[in-house]
Amino acid sequence: MKADRNKLIQLRQAVEETFGQTPGSPTDFDKLSLQIQTFTKRKLGVSTLKRFWGYVRSDYNVTYTTLSVLARYYEITIPQRLLGVKVDAIVGPQNLSVFNRQDTNEIFKKIKQARISYIDRICHRHPTNTKFRNGWLRRLDSL
């Protein structure tokens, strides 16, 4: 799959934000692979991750599956960012404590607003997707 270089860089940065660092050693890639599998229930091999980050030279063309799994890994942490807790893709006691002190309606409003912003960014970057915007927003309203 031929992907836009800038989008790949953005996805790398988003995954690095979630992971807490830029993977730069074999151990880092082992940890990242394990964390991705733990939180997405999907496995990306260490070799795939090394090629994606350019840690090893290759004529690697990223696959749709790899992009999907990496995007899902990043998306898991969106609620943590909205709650202002440590972004680590782990739903632990601290996250639950902060969540339980929040007004549930306010949390869902924040999540919904984040999704609307995401939809608007998609439509802004790719105007041909604007035709889907109303349908996407109706789905959000049905939640």
N, C-alpha and C positions, 0 to 999 in steps of 0.2 A: 504494500500500500504506500503510495506516495503522499506524504503529509506535509503541510505547511511548516516550514522550519520555525517560524515565530511561535506557532501554536505548540510545537513540541517543546520549545524552550519554556513557555509559560507552564505547560504541564509538569516539566521537570522541576521548576521552581515551586509549584504548588505541592508536589510530592515531597520535596526537600523541606518545605515549611512544616508539613505534617510529620515527617520523619525527625525533624529537629536538626538536621545537618545535611550537607552535601556528601553523599557516599563517595569515599575516596580510597577505600582499601577493601581487600577481599572480605574481611570481617564485617565491614559496613554493609556490603552487598548481601552477605549471609543474613544479617540482622534485618535488613529491609525486606528481603524475600520472605522471611519468617513472619514479620509484622504484617505484611500485605496478606499473606495466607491466613493469619489469625483473624484479621478483621474483615476480609472480604469473602473468605471461604473459597478463594481462587488462588491457584499457585502460579507464580511467575518465577521461572528459574533464575538462578544467580547469573548464568551466562547471558540470558536475555536482558537482565537489568544492566549488566556491565556493558553490553553493546548499546543499549539505549542511552546510557550516560557517556558513551565514548571512552570508557575505561580501557576497552580493548578495540583494536582496529578491526573493521569488518565492513563488508558491503551490505550490511544489515538494513533491510527495509522493515520498519515497524509494522506490526500487524494490528488489525482492528481489535483483536482480543486483548493485546497488550495495552493499547490505549484505553480500552474500556475498563480493564481492571485497575489501572493506575488512576483513572478519573474517579472510580468508585472509592478507592482508598482515600483519596483527597476529600471526597464528598462526605465521608463518614464523620469527618471532624467539623463540619459546618456548625452543628449545634454547639460544640465547644467554643468556637469563635464567637457565636452569638451570645453565649452566656458569660464570656470573658474569663473562662478558666483555662488552665494549661492545655495547649493543643498537643495531644499525644495519641489520639485515636483509642484511648482507653476509657471506658465508662466505669470509673471506680468510685469509692466512697465520697471523695471530695466533689466530683462532678454531680453525683446524685444529691448530695447535701445542698449544693448551690441550686440545682434544678428544683428540688422540693421546696425551697424557700421562695421560688418565683411564682408569679401568677400564671397559671397554665395558659389562659387566654392571651396574655402578653407574649409568652414564648411562641405560641403558634402564630401570632401576628408578626413577630420578628422573622420566623422561618418563612412565612408567606411573603413578606416583603423582600427577603433575600432571594426567593424564587422569582418574584416579579422582576427584580433587578437583573437577575441572571437571564431571564427571557428577553428583557429589553437589550441587554448586551449582545445576545445572539442576533436579535433583529437589527441592531445597529451595525454589527460587523458583517452581517450577511442579509441585506435587505430582502432577498428573495424569500427568506423565512418569515417575513412579516405576515404573510397570508395565514400562517399557523398560529399567530399570537393570540387571537381571540379564543381559539379552541384550547390552547394551553392555559389561558386565564380561566376559562370555564371549568376546566379540570381542577384547578387550584380552589376555585370557589365551592366546588362540590365536597371538599374535604371538611 
